[in-house]
């Protein structure tokens, strides 16, 4: 049985990849789960394995304005999604570390 060091939270939130490796990109995705060390999400294409990644998670709340979490990490896994799964349209399931983050408020 696999044992994790940190607790994972199943959160399905909008995610946008803004940098993959050395290139700037704009790619939408959706989180599957989040922990203090990383995030698992779906995306249209697989980012470079082992490369740096910058992504923004939009946190939804009760108020009229959303808050975004700008994250920097490293891609540790990228696997093609089985076409029979509900998120198959997303293409890839990606695991990335969460090394640094900052809150960004919408104006």
C-alpha positions in Angstrom: 0.0 0.0 0.0 1.3 3.4 -1.0 1.9 5.9 1.9 2.0 9.6 1.2 3.8 12.1 3.4 1.2 14.8 3.0 -2.6 14.7 2.8 -4.2 15.2 -0.6 -7.4 17.1 -1.1 -9.7 16.3 -4.0 -10.3 19.7 -5.5 -11.6 20.2 -9.0 -10.5 23.8 -9.8 -9.6 25.7 -13.0 -5.9 25.7 -13.7 -3.9 27.5 -16.4 -0.4 26.6 -17.4 1.6 29.8 -18.2 5.1 28.4 -18.6 6.3 24.9 -19.6 10.0 24.5 -19.6 11.6 27.5 -21.3 8.5 28.5 -23.3 5.5 30.6 -22.5 2.3 28.8 -23.1 -1.4 29.3 -22.5 -3.0 25.9 -21.7 -6.2 25.3 -19.6 -6.6 22.4 -17.3 -8.4 21.3 -14.2 -7.0 20.1 -10.8 -7.8 16.6 -9.6 -6.1 16.8 -6.2 -3.8 19.1 -4.3 -1.4 18.7 -1.5 1.2 20.9 0.2 3.9 19.4 -2.0 2.2 19.3 -5.4 -0.8 19.1 -7.7 -2.4 16.5 -10.0 -4.2 18.0 -12.9 -5.5 17.3 -16.5 -4.3 19.2 -19.5 -4.6 19.2 -23.3 -1.0 18.2 -23.8 1.8 16.8 -21.7 4.5 19.3 -20.5 8.2 18.4 -20.6 8.9 15.8 -18.0 11.4 17.0 -15.3 11.1 20.6 -16.6 10.0 23.7 -14.7 6.3 24.6 -14.9 4.4 27.7 -13.9 0.6 27.4 -13.3 -2.2 29.4 -11.9 -5.0 27.8 -9.9 -8.2 29.8 -9.5 -9.7 29.5 -6.1 -13.5 30.1 -6.1 -15.2 31.5 -3.0 -18.4 33.1 -1.8 -17.4 36.7 -2.7 -17.7 38.4 -6.1 -13.9 38.2 -6.8 -11.8 35.2 -7.3 -8.3 34.7 -5.9 -5.6 33.0 -7.9 -2.7 31.0 -6.7 0.4 31.4 -8.9 2.6 28.3 -8.5 6.0 27.3 -9.6 7.2 23.7 -9.6 8.6 20.9 -11.7 6.8 18.2 -13.8 7.3 14.8 -12.2 4.8 12.8 -14.2 2.7 13.2 -17.4 0.6 10.3 -18.6 -1.9 10.0 -21.4 -5.5 9.8 -20.1 -7.4 6.6 -21.0 -10.0 7.5 -23.7 -12.7 5.7 -21.6 -12.4 8.1 -18.7 -14.5 11.2 -18.0 -11.6 13.6 -18.4 -10.4 12.0 -21.7 -11.0 15.2 -23.6 -8.2 16.7 -21.5 -5.6 14.4 -23.0 -3.0 14.1 -20.2 -2.8 13.7 -16.4 0.1 15.7 -15.0 1.7 15.6 -11.6 3.8 18.7 -10.7 5.5 19.8 -7.5 4.5 22.9 -5.7 7.8 24.6 -4.7 6.8 28.3 -4.5 3.4 30.1 -4.7 1.9 33.5 -4.2 -1.6 34.7 -4.0 -2.8 37.0 -6.8 -6.0 39.0 -6.3 -8.2 40.0 -9.2 -8.7 43.7 -9.6 
